[in-house]
């Protein structure tokens, strides 16, 4: 697997960066997000998890994606406003990103090679698929969209790689 932390990303504000720069050596929960999805209320739990574990070296990284039924049609400004006004999101967000197919971002080409708990790798199934990354960029768990961010198995995966 490629060094995930070196892979290029663009922030929602349009700044070129890398996964490592965005996560800052912290444990990360990388999630493809959308504003108009039935699972969009997961933003609330994502923000709660982000705040709960931030002091222990954790961050959520939201990756807006419009590949699933056009459920993230907004501009960067609209996405930012929606996330902050509706859910009080303080975790970093990337620019809209392709997660599947020929135009998938390098990050997602790597992430989708990792199997979930059932042993299934492959394409992201829908909005709000989650990947837990250790501080060194190793993927330690993958959770499908309907697994809520504060589910015991997500918490256990996060806590397994938190410092101290």
N, C-alpha and C positions, 0 to 999 in steps of 0.2 A: 504494500500500500504506500502511496505517496505521502510525504509529510503534509498532513492536512493543514497544519498551522501556517505553512508557507503559501497556501493557495490564495489566489487573488479574490477579493470581494470589493464591492462598492457599497458605501453606506447609503442610507436613505437620502442623505444630504448631497450625494454625488461625489464623495471623497473616495479616491482609490486607496485601498488598504489590503490587509490580509486577515485571514481568520485569527491568526495568532495576535495581531495587533488589536483586533476587536475584542477578543476574549481575555487578553492580558495575562496569560498563564493561569487562568482560573478554570475550574470545572465549568463546563458549559452544557446547556440544554438547547440544541439547535432545532428549531421548529419552523416548518413552512406554514405561514399564516395567511388569512384572508378575512376581509371585513364583512363579507356578505354570505357567510356560510352558516349552516345550522350549528356548526361547532365553534363559531366565533366567540361565544361566551367563555370558552377556555382561556381567552386573554386574561380574565379575572384571576384564574388559578395560576396562570403563568406569572403574572405580576406578583401574586402572593408568594409563590415559591421563590421568585427572584429576591424579594425583600427579606424573606425568612432566612435564606442562606447566603446573602450577599456578604455579610461580615465574616463568613467562613471561607470565602474564596470561590464564589459561584456567580454565574451570570446566565440569564436566558439570552439567546440570540434569535430574534424574529426575522424570518426570511419571507417577505411578501411574495406571493406567487399567484398568477392569474391563469394557470393551466387547467384548473378544475372548474368547469362550467362558468368561466368568466367571473368568479366570485371575488376577485380583487382588481376591479377595473379602474380604480382611482389613480390620480397623480401622486407623486411623492408627498406633496403638501397635503393632499386630501387624506392619505394614509396616516401621516403624522398627526394631523388634527383629530381624526377619528380615534386613533389609539390613545392619545393623551386625554382627549375630552371624554370619551366613553368609558375607558378602562383605567385611566391614570397610568399608562405604561411609561416606565422609566428605563427599561432595558433597551439595549441597542437594536436597531432594525437595519437591514440591508436594503438596497434598491430592489425593485421587483426582479425576481430571478426565476429562470426556468429550472425545474427540478427533475424533469424526465425528458427523454427523447434526445434527438440529435443535437439540440441546442442547450442541453442541460449544463449548468455551471460545473466547472471542475470539482468543486466541493461535493456536489450531489452525485457526480459520476463515481466518486469514491464512497460516499456514504451509502449509496444504494447497493453497494457490493457486500454490505454487512447484513447478516441475517437477523431476524427478530427472534423472540423466544421460541417460536415454533420452527425455527431453522430456515425460514424463508427470506431470501434476499430478493433483490429486484426493485422495480420501480416503486416510487412513493405512491401509495394507494389513493390519497386524498389530502385535503388541507389538514394541518395540525398533526402530521407525523413527526415523531420526536426521536432525537438521537442524543444520548448522553456521551460527552467527551471528557476524558481525563485531562488534567492540565498539560500533559505532553502531546495531546491531540489524538490519543488512542480512543477508538470508539468502544465504549464498554456496554452499551445497551441500545436497542432500537425498540420503539413502541409505536404501534399503529395508531391512526387518528382517534379512534374512540376511547383509547386509554387516556384518562384525565391526567393532567399534569401533576395533581397532588395525590394520585393513586399510590398505595403502599409500595408497589413494585418500582415506580418511578423514583419515589423518595429513597428507597433502598439502593438503587443504582447510583443516584447522586451521592448519597452518604458514603457509599463504598469507596469513592475516590476523593472525597473532601479531605483537606489536610486536617491533622490533629483530631 
